[in-house]
Amino acid sequence: MTSVITGDIIGSRQQKSKDWVEDLKRILSPFGETPSQWEVYRGDEFQVEIKNPQEALLAAILIKAHLRAVKLDARMSIGIGDKTYNAEKISESNGGAFIHSGELFETLKKQKVTLAMRTGNTDIDEKMNLMIQLALTFMDNWLVQSAEFVAIAIENPTLSQEELGQKLGINQAAVSRRQKRAQFDLVMNLDRYFRTQIKQLTAP
């Protein structure tokens, strides 16, 4: 089992500067080698393989937070399934995860949704997508400060509020306010629930 995130930058044509392409590459680079594990193609589209499917949702949220921190956003579909063909470029690899991700991605614009997932298990997909849609009511509106906090907090899960504050150059009380404003505890609860669902799905 693997997972694939397919995405594109929302309103990329309205962006005057092309700096965001470099931003996007910088955001994706920790996920592994390009083009085998992630790739930016057709200017504003990208694909990332997250080899542990349980980490797929948090990875998508992290990408979203980094983008919102530079005043961008993306539409993303998470596909979970097998990988039957391993190409040098991720965009040429194949399998259930790629099909789920690609087919779902094509429907996002119509659904007016910026993040959704598909495993092929209707029960899990319905539940998780409803929860993700509810979370998007605030994630789609993260301002720069909230988004920065979310990105740093996800990347440094062991740090205390005080230590996160040092990284952000703010005091602990300000960290606490940002955490609340970003609804970060809810995001982490959603991630935990997602992991239990995917664990059931991948259990032998």
N, C-alpha and C positions, 0 to 999 in steps of 0.2 A: 504493500500500500504506500502511496505517496500522495502529495497534494500539490496543486498548481494554482497560482494566482494569476489571472489575466486581468489587465487593467488599461485604462487610458486616462490621460490628464483632461480634466473638465475645462472647457474654454481655452484650450491651449492656443487657439488661433487669435484669441484676444490679447495674449501676452505679448507685450511689445518686445521684451528682451528674450533672447534665447537662453539666458542663464539657467532657466528652469531645467533644461535638458541635463546640464551638469549637476544641478541639484538632485535630479532624479537618479542619475548614475551614482552619485555619492550615497544616496539613501539605500540603493539596492546593493552596493558593493559588499556590505558585511554578510550578505546571504550566500556568498560563495563566488565561484569563478564565472566570468562571462565569456562566451555565450552559452556555456553548458548548463549553468544553474540559473542564470537570469540574463535577460536580453531586452534592450530597448530597440524597437523597430518601427518602421513607418512614421518616424518622427515623434509621435506622442503615445505609442502603445508599448506595453511592456509585459513580460511574463517572468514569473519566478517560481522555481520548484522549492517547496519546503518539504524536506524528506520525511520529517516526522509530522504526520497529518494533525496530531494533537496541537501542534504549534502554529497551525495555519491561520487561525483567526487572530491570534495576538500579533502575528507577523503583518497581517493586513491592517490591523489597527495601528501598528507602529508606522507603517508606510503612510497611512492617512495622517497621523499626528505630525510626522516630519513634513509632509506636504502642506498641511494647514499652517504649520509654523513659518512657512515661506509664502503664505497667502495663495496656496494652490489647493487643489483637491483632485481626487481620482474616483473613477467608477471602477469597482473591482469585483470579480467573481472568483470564488474559491471552489475548485473541483477536487473531490477526493475519490480515489480509486486506484486501479493498478497502472503500471507503466509497462507497456509491451514492446516498445521500441525506443532505444536510447540513442539519440543522434548527437552529433557534435554541438549542434545548436538546439537549445531548448524549444525554439519555435518549430523545429522539425521532428521533435520526439512525439511519441504517441502512446495511447492507452486510455483506459477509463477516466483517469483523473483529468487528462487533457481534453477529452471529449466533453465531460461534464462542465469543465471550466469554460471552454470555448462556446458551447451551445448556450449556456446560461448567460455568458457575457453579452451575446447578441441580443438578449431580451431586456437588459438592464435599462437602456434608454427609454424603452416603451413603458416599463414598470415605474419609471422615475425613481429608481432606487440606486444608491451609490455603493451598496455592498450586499452581496447575497452568496449563498453557498449551495452546493449540490453534492450529495453522496450517492444518490440513486435509491436511498432508503426514504420513502415518502414520509414516514412518521417523523424521523429525525429531521428531515429537511423542512417540513412544515413548522415544527416547533422552533427550530433554530432560526429560521428566516423571520418568523414573527418576532422573536426576541431581538434579533439584529435590527429589524426595522424600528422597533421601539427605541433601541439604543441610538440609532441614527438621528432620532429627533433632537438629541443634544450633540452627538459627535459631528454631525454636518454643520453645526454652528460654533464649533470650538474657535475661539479667537486665538491670536498668535501666542499669548502668554499661557493659556490653558494647554494648547497643543504642544508647546515646548516642554511644559511640565510633564505631560503624558509620555512624550518620547523619552525624556531622561529617566522617568520613573520606571518605564518598561525595561529600558536598557540596564538599569541599576537596581534590580529588585531587592537587593540586600541593604541598600542605604537607608538610613533614618531620614526623617523630615529635615533634621538639622544639616545632615550631609548633603542632601539634595539641594538645600538652600545655598550651601557653599558653592555647589556647581552652577547654580542659577544666579548667584550673586544677590540673594535676598534672604531675609530672616525666616526663622521657622514659622512664625505666625502667618507670613505671606505665603509660604509653601502650603500651609494648611488651608488657606483661603483658595488657592489655585486648585488644590486637590478636590475641594468641595465643588468649586465652580465647574471643573471638568467632569464631575460625577465619576471620579476615577475608581472609587470602591465598587460602584456598579459595573464598570467596565471589567474589573478583575473578577467579579462574581460571574459575569457572562462568560468570560474566558474559562473559568473553572468548570462551569456547567458544560460548555462546549467540549472540553477535554474528556469529561465523563461519558458524554454521548459518543464521541469518536472512539474512545477506548472500548466501549461495548461493541461498536461496529467492527473494530479490527481484532476483537478477541477471537482466538481459535475455536 
